[in-house]
């Protein structure tokens, strides 16, 4: 697995220690093993489905934990990205899909770019559902 180059040196460890928490305590609160948490502190990417938990437990902005391909640009729309991520996560759970974190990241980036080109698109959630259903149909065909 490739390390996440954007992760600030010791950000997770410094925050954890400032809160007086052990690696095991943080891992338990997030629902992962201490070994997985140790990897995150060493710079390995945090899966998208764990970013919100880590953000809440350590009081770190979600945006600081996202993979490098999601670092904000000047015209970055946090609300749009949040809507896309939540919609994808709901569909994955609802349809019991299996995506690797890298696959989710690519899908989110693709959809963000698509919806950024058409900012008048009001029903992002419905369109994402249609796109993912179409992708699933193509995969199984």
Secondary structure, 3 states (H helix, E strand, C coil): CCECCCCCCCHHHHHHHHCCCCHHHHHHHHCCCHHHHHHHHCCECCCHHHHHHHHHHHCCCHHHCCCHHHCCCCCCCHHHHHHHHHHHHHHHHHCCCCCCHHHHHHHHHHHHHHHHHCCCCCCHHHHHHHHHHHHHHHHHC
